[in-house]
Amino acid sequence: MNGSAPPTGAIFLDRDGVINRNRDDHVKSWAEFTFMPNVLESIRLLTATGLPIFVVTNQAVIARGLASEADIAEIHARMTAAIAEAGGHITHVYYCPHDAHENCACRKPKPGMLLQAQREYGVDLTRSFLVGDAWTDVEAGLSVGARSILVMTGRGQHQFAQTWTRFPVRFGAACDLADAASMILNALNGQQPDAAPRLRRAFHLALNPQELNVL
């Protein structure tokens, strides 16, 4: 743990599908990396909370020989530089280089990367938030007492039902990182992060299509 300050909460962000667009063939270089809309502004707003922000990402492309650790390091260096230029700050990027069959301790849904941040930065995980686009992200956060938020970008819209089956009512849901950031800001002001208003409205209209305005 760095210094003697009391533990503080943190914000953990998955990478692919939350910060940048997913690719069917995976993001293997900076040339293939594209920020999702509104991400840079969202991270700037989250940075203003004073909480450390960590990226926690599974990168099995390394184990599969699709990208080297140097390739991933370059992506993360350029990503954090772009975030800094926009007024945000990433405290540290943690990545798991292993494939699922290796049964490591760091690949989500295991919370190894969160626990590493706890050890290295004195983070109070029970006062933390995790934003991801898969049930594995949600489980990693919940397993250490963090508040998990599933976004509908990336794989989120396809994994919502599976995530709900595994963790009913135990996670928040948001349209994207901008919505998740709003939920986190509200939670820091004492509100429970369950679902972003924009997402609740989308679900309501899906169940009540007669309320849709016809232009």
Disulfide bonds with the S-S distance in Angstrom:
none
